[in-house]
Structures are given as C-alpha cells and as structure tokens.
C-alpha cells in the first residue's frame, strides 16, 4: 500500500494541511493510502496545528484538531513509499538525513501540479489568516495530482 509523509519545518501549518487534503482526496477516490505529516524541526513536537490551519481546514469540512506535530525520523525513509517536502529547504534537509537504506521517493509537493514543478508551497506562518487559504489551494491541487498518480500505479 502506498504511504505518504508530508514534511515542512514545524509540522503545524503546511504539512498537516497537505495531510488533510490528501486524506480527503484518497477518501473521495476510495484509494487506500497511509498519510501522515512531520517536521524537520523539533519546536512544536506534540502540538496541534496552528489555529489558522485548523480554521481553514474546518472551512472545508475537515477537522485537524487531533493532529499532533512530530519530527521526521530516519525510520520514516523505510516506512513510507513517498516523502513529500513542502519547500526546497526541507527537501534538502531530507536528502541529508536519508539513510542508505531509504526506499521513500522524495519530491516537492508542487511537483505534482502541472506547471508548478520545482516550486515551494507558500508558507503562511508569518502572514495573515488569508495566507492559509492560498496554502490550502496549493496543497489541495497537489493532493489531487499526487492521488491521481498513486491511483494510476
């Protein structure tokens, strides 16, 4: 079964939204997937998603209040088939920490949106709540593309 880990820096904004978007898309498509999210940093371990992330997900009918931030581990590289970074810095960190035994395919999330390959998902952390709407739009478009790709396999 395919398994996807979304990774951003703190695991309280972008990656939990990506997790929620892919879970929703997989459910819609009746696609069996394991989906989680994590951060490369350890600042927010155990914390719920940012209130603005929870709010944007709720506006789309998804409750992410039970999600808890965690940090990426070396074991994730053999546990997941796909590890998807939300930006270039986190992708670089993942490449550095990947063990020789890694099986996970690494990519950027927007690589799964035609015409957006190589781009980073907007980081809404330092901005206003409206930035979370932009992030939601990006992660849902990418979740749709990624789910279609996984379904085709």
Secondary structure, 3 states (H helix, E strand, C coil): CCEEEEEECCCCCHHHHHHHHHHHHHHHHCCCCEEEEEECCCCCCCCCCCHHHHHHHHHCCCCCCCCCCCECCCCHHHHCCEEEECCHHHHHHHHHHCCCCCCCEEEEHHHHCCCCCCCCCCCCCCCCCHHHHHHHHHHHHHHHHHHHHHHHC
